[in-house]
Amino acid sequence: MTATTKTMKIRQAGGALKQKGGAIKAKSGEKIAAFKEQLDEQRWDDHRYYHHSLINQSLHFLSASSFIGAYILLFHDPALASLLGWCVAMTSRQAGHFFFEPKGYDEVNQATHQYKEEIKVGYNLVRKVVFMSIWALMPLLLLISPTLWGLFAPIPGPMGFLRHVGLMWLALGAGGLIFRTFQLFFVRDVPTGLIWAAKIITDPFNDFKQYRHAPARLLKGERFDGGIAAR
């Protein structure tokens, strides 16, 4: 084999590797684009179906601000971060859905409340009632066993009780996220579950941006978002 032939083969092999690398990059780019598109679709459906009330949007802005604070605090004090996340962020968030969001026929989207509940990817109102009931009842376990049967080190006083509650709620939040994600793997598909998990984790940042003007609009006398159907 001559030197010229060797050189040509090396160049051909290099070209083939470049083409393969380009194909892999293109495929990866397509997957990322599809992931972003489906994430945007889940966020859009959640917004247009479940956030008509400006009171609800304002409470979501409060919730998002609290969750962002809890995320930062999580690295320093997980128990306290959990208490902030559950007692302020989660309760304000769910109060908006339970008490202020209209549950009749959705004229904007031409959909019944029942239909929206059936197609909802994450926790619908029925699932939320179950989840929040577990959350409210969990502290009773510490009244039965302050160390949760040896799982926690004894911490005397009310603060010790609250810190243990915070850690229990942190485990509940993580467990709820993981449980629904894996459930979606089976009832929908793996991408839907992963995208929903990504949506939940990043919702505070998205909600902060999306609903930051809601409190001002509410103070001006508006009650419902007339542009809810506009992207």
C-alpha positions as CSV (number, residue, x, y, z in Angstrom):
1,M,0.0,0.0,0.0
2,T,1.5,3.3,-1.0
3,A,1.7,6.4,1.2
4,T,-0.9,8.2,-1.0
5,T,-3.4,5.3,-0.5
6,K,-2.9,5.3,3.2
7,T,-3.4,9.1,3.4
8,M,-6.6,8.8,1.4
9,K,-8.0,6.0,3.6
10,I,-7.2,8.1,6.8
11,R,-9.0,11.1,5.3
12,Q,-12.0,9.0,4.4
13,A,-12.1,7.5,7.9
14,G,-11.8,10.9,9.4
15,G,-14.6,12.2,7.2
16,A,-16.8,9.2,8.2
17,L,-16.1,9.9,11.9
18,K,-17.0,13.6,11.4
19,Q,-20.3,12.7,9.7
20,K,-21.1,10.2,12.5
21,G,-20.3,12.9,15.1
22,G,-22.5,15.4,13.2
23,A,-25.3,12.9,13.1
24,I,-25.1,12.2,16.8
25,K,-25.0,16.0,17.6
26,A,-28.0,16.5,15.3
27,K,-29.9,13.7,17.0
28,S,-29.1,15.0,20.4
29,G,-30.2,18.5,19.3
30,E,-33.5,17.0,18.1
31,K,-34.1,15.3,21.4
32,I,-33.4,18.5,23.4
33,A,-35.7,20.4,21.1
34,A,-38.5,17.8,21.6
35,F,-37.9,17.9,25.4
36,K,-38.2,21.7,25.5
37,E,-41.3,21.6,23.2
38,Q,-43.1,19.1,25.4
39,L,-42.1,20.9,28.6
40,D,-43.5,24.1,27.1
41,E,-46.7,22.2,26.2
42,Q,-47.2,20.9,29.7
43,R,-46.6,24.4,31.1
44,W,-49.0,26.0,28.6
45,D,-51.8,23.5,29.4
46,D,-51.3,24.0,33.2
47,H,-51.5,27.8,32.8
48,R,-54.5,28.0,30.5
49,Y,-56.5,25.4,32.2
50,Y,-55.7,26.1,35.9
51,H,-54.7,29.7,36.3
52,H,-57.6,31.9,35.3
53,S,-57.9,33.7,38.6
54,L,-55.6,36.6,39.3
55,I,-55.8,35.7,43.0
56,N,-54.6,32.3,42.2
57,Q,-51.8,33.8,40.0
58,S,-50.8,36.1,42.8
59,L,-50.7,33.3,45.3
60,H,-48.5,31.4,42.8
61,F,-46.2,34.3,42.7
62,L,-45.9,34.3,46.5
63,S,-45.4,30.5,46.3
64,A,-42.7,30.8,43.7
65,S,-40.8,33.4,45.7
66,S,-41.0,31.2,48.8
67,F,-39.9,28.1,46.9
68,I,-36.9,29.9,45.5
69,G,-36.0,31.0,49.0
70,A,-36.5,27.4,50.2
71,Y,-34.2,26.1,47.3
72,I,-31.4,28.4,48.5
73,L,-32.0,27.5,52.2
74,L,-32.0,23.8,51.3
75,F,-28.2,23.7,51.1
76,H,-27.8,25.2,54.5
77,D,-30.8,23.9,56.6
78,P,-33.0,21.2,54.9
79,A,-35.5,21.0,57.7
80,L,-36.1,24.8,57.8
81,A,-36.2,24.9,54.0
82,S,-38.9,22.2,54.1
83,L,-41.0,24.1,56.6
84,L,-40.8,27.2,54.5
85,G,-41.6,25.3,51.3
86,W,-44.6,23.4,52.8
87,C,-46.1,26.0,55.2
88,V,-45.8,29.0,53.0
89,A,-45.1,28.0,49.4
90,M,-47.2,24.9,49.1
91,T,-50.2,26.0,51.1
92,S,-50.4,29.4,49.2
93,R,-50.1,27.5,45.9
94,Q,-52.8,25.0,46.7
95,A,-55.1,27.5,48.3
96,G,-55.2,29.3,45.0
97,H,-56.3,26.2,43.2
98,F,-58.8,25.0,45.8
99,F,-60.5,28.2,46.8
100,F,-60.2,30.8,44.0
101,E,-59.8,29.0,40.7
102,P,-63.2,28.5,38.8
103,K,-64.3,25.0,38.6
104,G,-67.3,25.3,36.2
105,Y,-67.3,25.1,32.4
106,D,-64.2,26.7,30.9
107,E,-65.5,29.0,28.2
108,V,-62.1,30.1,27.1
109,N,-60.8,26.6,26.4
110,Q,-64.2,25.1,25.7
111,A,-63.6,22.3,28.3
112,T,-65.3,21.0,31.3
113,H,-63.6,20.9,34.7
114,Q,-64.0,17.1,34.6
115,Y,-62.2,16.8,31.3
116,K,-59.3,19.0,32.5
117,E,-59.0,16.8,35.7
118,E,-58.9,13.6,33.6
119,I,-56.1,14.8,31.2
120,K,-54.0,16.6,33.8
121,V,-50.5,15.1,33.8
122,G,-49.6,15.8,37.4
123,Y,-51.6,15.9,40.6
124,N,-55.3,16.8,39.9
125,L,-57.5,18.1,42.8
126,V,-58.4,14.6,44.0
127,R,-54.8,13.5,44.1
128,K,-53.9,16.8,45.8
129,V,-56.5,16.2,48.5
130,V,-54.9,12.8,49.3
131,F,-51.4,14.2,49.2
132,M,-52.2,17.2,51.4
133,S,-54.1,15.0,53.8
134,I,-51.0,12.8,54.2
135,W,-49.0,16.0,54.7
136,A,-51.3,17.3,57.5
137,L,-51.5,13.9,59.3
138,M,-47.7,13.2,59.3
139,P,-46.9,15.2,62.4
140,L,-49.2,12.9,64.4
141,L,-46.6,10.2,64.0
142,L,-44.2,12.3,66.0
143,L,-46.7,12.5,68.8
144,I,-46.7,8.7,68.9
145,S,-43.0,8.4,68.7
146,P,-40.9,11.7,68.9
147,T,-37.9,10.0,67.3
148,L,-40.1,8.2,64.7
149,W,-39.1,4.8,66.1
150,G,-35.4,5.6,66.2
151,L,-35.1,7.3,62.8
152,F,-34.4,10.7,64.3
153,A,-32.0,11.6,67.1
154,P,-33.8,13.1,70.1
155,I,-34.1,16.9,70.0
156,P,-36.0,18.3,73.0
157,G,-38.5,21.1,72.9
158,P,-40.9,22.5,70.2
159,M,-38.0,23.4,67.9
160,G,-36.9,19.8,67.8
161,F,-40.4,18.7,67.0
162,L,-40.6,21.2,64.1
163,R,-37.3,20.2,62.7
164,H,-38.4,16.5,62.6
165,V,-41.6,17.5,61.0
166,G,-39.7,19.5,58.4
167,L,-37.5,16.5,57.5
168,M,-40.6,14.3,57.3
169,W,-42.2,16.7,54.9
170,L,-39.0,17.0,52.9
171,A,-39.1,13.2,52.4
172,L,-42.8,13.4,51.5
173,G,-42.2,16.0,48.8
174,A,-39.3,14.0,47.3
175,G,-41.4,10.8,47.5
176,G,-44.4,12.5,45.9
177,L,-42.3,13.7,43.0
178,I,-40.6,10.3,42.5
179,F,-43.8,8.4,42.8
180,R,-45.8,10.4,40.2
181,T,-42.8,10.4,37.9
182,F,-42.5,6.6,37.9
183,Q,-46.3,6.3,37.7
184,L,-46.3,8.4,34.5
185,F,-43.7,6.0,33.1
186,F,-46.4,3.3,33.1
187,V,-49.6,5.3,32.5
188,R,-48.1,7.6,29.8
189,D,-44.5,7.1,28.8
190,V,-41.0,7.7,30.2
191,P,-40.4,11.1,28.4
192,T,-43.7,12.4,29.8
193,G,-42.7,11.5,33.4
194,L,-39.2,13.0,33.1
195,I,-40.6,16.2,31.5
196,W,-43.2,16.5,34.3
197,A,-40.5,16.1,36.9
198,A,-38.4,18.8,35.3
199,K,-41.5,21.0,35.1
200,I,-42.2,20.6,38.8
201,I,-38.7,21.3,39.9
202,T,-38.4,24.4,37.7
203,D,-41.9,25.7,38.2
204,P,-40.9,28.2,40.9
205,F,-38.7,30.1,38.5
206,N,-41.2,29.9,35.6
207,D,-44.1,31.0,37.9
208,F,-42.1,33.9,39.3
209,K,-41.5,35.2,35.8
210,Q,-45.0,34.4,34.5
211,Y,-47.1,35.7,37.4
212,R,-45.0,38.6,38.7
213,H,-47.5,41.2,37.4
214,A,-50.6,39.4,38.8
215,P,-50.5,41.2,42.3
216,A,-50.5,44.6,40.7
217,R,-53.3,43.7,38.3
218,L,-55.3,42.4,41.2
219,L,-54.8,45.6,43.2
220,K,-56.2,47.5,40.1
221,G,-59.4,45.6,40.4
222,E,-59.0,42.8,37.9
223,R,-60.1,39.4,39.0
224,F,-59.5,37.1,36.0
225,D,-56.9,36.9,33.3
226,G,-58.6,37.9,30.1
227,G,-55.6,36.9,28.0
228,I,-55.3,33.4,29.5
229,A,-55.7,31.8,26.0
230,A,-52.9,33.9,24.4
231,R,-49.4,32.5,24.2
